[in-house]
Amino acid sequence: MEERTGRSEEIELFFNNQDSLHDMIALHVRRLKPASVFLTTFSLSEIAIRSLIELFEEGALLALTIITDHTVRKNKLDMLLFANENASIFLTDVHAKIAHIYNEREAVVILSTSNLNAIKRYEAGALFYDPTHIEFFKSKITELIADSIPFEPNEP
């Protein structure tokens, strides 16, 4: 992964096919621990969900909210059921990959082209530490949640 410091307090990233979004999330959750995460993603995978559960077990992750595409319910119901044991999950039409990681003192937003799964291609993304950017993405995540439906395992 290459890092290059940008304007303000942004750091631009370039992911290779070894560094996934869930790896970046884990790195920053451990740095900010204890931390909470709001996450938007088009897709989920077992390896990513397991890595987030590990953060709960370590005591590094306090709360996890996942906003994912409604098609995940049809295509990966098992992943939703698995994640639902530890996360609040919302379904909507979403393709954005945003992770807002925060605690009482600090926050970071990761914007990525990578879904919450193991990556096989080159992916790109950026980290944002600047409060203006963090508030912008936080407000967009709040809007997404308002436009979403909560995942209910027993509903068809």
C-alpha positions in Angstrom: 0.0 0.0 0.0 1.3 3.4 -0.9 0.5 6.5 1.1 0.8 10.1 0.1 -0.1 13.0 2.2 -2.6 15.3 0.6 -4.0 18.7 1.4 -5.5 19.3 4.8 -5.4 16.3 6.9 -6.2 13.8 4.1 -4.0 10.8 3.3 -4.6 9.3 -0.1 -4.1 5.5 -0.4 -3.6 3.0 -3.1 -4.6 -0.5 -2.2 -2.9 -3.5 -3.8 -4.6 -6.9 -4.0 -3.4 -7.7 -0.4 -4.9 -4.8 1.6 -8.6 -5.0 2.0 -11.1 -2.6 3.4 -11.7 -4.7 6.5 -7.9 -4.7 7.1 -7.9 -0.9 7.0 -10.9 -0.8 9.3 -9.2 -3.2 11.8 -6.0 -1.1 11.7 -7.9 2.1 12.6 -10.2 0.5 15.2 -7.2 -0.9 17.0 -5.5 2.5 16.8 -8.6 4.3 18.2 -9.8 1.6 20.6 -12.3 1.4 22.0 -14.1 2.6 18.8 -17.4 2.3 17.0 -17.9 1.9 13.3 -20.5 3.0 10.7 -19.9 1.1 7.5 -21.5 1.2 4.0 -20.7 -1.6 1.5 -22.3 -3.2 -1.5 -21.3 -6.7 -0.4 -20.2 -8.8 2.6 -17.9 -11.8 3.0 -17.2 -14.2 5.8 -13.6 -13.2 6.1 -14.5 -9.6 6.6 -17.3 -10.3 9.1 -14.9 -12.6 11.1 -12.2 -9.9 11.2 -14.8 -7.4 12.6 -16.0 -10.0 15.2 -12.4 -10.4 16.3 -12.3 -6.7 17.1 -15.3 -7.1 19.4 -13.6 -10.1 21.1 -10.5 -8.0 21.6 -12.5 -5.2 23.2 -11.4 -2.8 20.5 -14.8 -2.5 18.8 -17.8 -1.3 20.8 -20.5 -1.0 18.2 -20.9 -1.8 14.5 -23.6 -0.5 12.1 -23.6 -1.9 8.6 -25.6 -0.3 5.7 -25.5 -2.7 2.8 -27.3 -3.2 -0.5 -30.7 -4.8 -0.3 -29.5 -7.5 -2.8 -27.3 -8.9 -0.1 -30.4 -10.3 1.6 -31.2 -12.3 -1.6 -27.6 -13.3 -2.5 -25.8 -13.6 0.8 -28.5 -14.1 3.5 -26.1 -16.3 5.5 -23.6 -13.4 5.7 -26.3 -11.1 7.0 -27.4 -13.6 9.6 -23.8 -14.1 10.7 -23.1 -10.3 10.9 -26.5 -9.7 12.6 -25.2 -11.4 15.8 -22.8 -8.4 16.4 -24.0 -5.5 14.2 -27.0 -3.3 13.5 -27.7 -3.9 9.8 -29.7 -1.7 7.4 -30.6 -2.4 3.8 -31.0 0.1 1.0 -29.7 0.8 -2.5 -26.1 1.5 -1.8 -22.8 1.0 -3.7 -20.7 3.4 -1.6 -17.9 2.0 0.5 -17.5 4.3 3.5 -16.2 3.4 7.0 -16.6 6.0 9.7 -14.5 4.9 12.7 -14.7 7.0 15.9 -14.4 7.3 19.6 -14.9 10.2 22.0 -11.6 11.9 21.1 -10.9 11.2 17.4 -12.4 9.9 14.1 -11.3 8.8 10.7 -13.3 8.1 7.5 -12.1 5.6 4.9 -13.5 5.9 1.4 -12.7 2.9 -0.7 -13.5 1.3 -4.1 -13.3 -2.1 -2.3 -16.3 -3.9 -0.9 -16.2 -5.7 2.5 -14.6 -8.8 1.0 -11.3 -10.2 0.1 -9.9 -8.3 -2.9 -8.5 -9.7 -6.0 -8.0 -6.6 -8.0 -6.2 -3.3 -7.5 -8.4 -0.9 -5.4 -8.0 2.7 -4.4 -9.2 4.8 -1.5 -8.6 7.7 0.8 -8.4 8.4 4.6 -10.0 11.6 6.0 -9.0 13.0 9.4 -10.3 16.5 8.8 -13.4 17.3 10.9 -15.2 18.9 8.0 -14.9 15.8 5.8 -15.8 13.5 8.7 -19.0 15.5 9.4 -19.9 15.4 5.7 -19.6 11.6 5.5 -21.3 11.2 8.9 -24.3 13.2 7.6 -24.4 11.1 4.5 -24.4 7.9 6.5 -27.2 9.3 8.7 -29.2 10.0 5.5 -28.6 6.5 4.3 -29.8 5.0 7.5 -32.9 7.2 7.4 -33.6 5.8 3.8 -32.9 2.2 4.8 -34.9 -0.6 6.4 -33.6 -2.4 9.4 -32.6 -6.0 8.6 -35.0 -8.4 10.3 -33.9 -12.1 10.0 -37.4 -13.4 10.2 -38.9 -11.3 7.4 -38.9 -12.7 3.8 
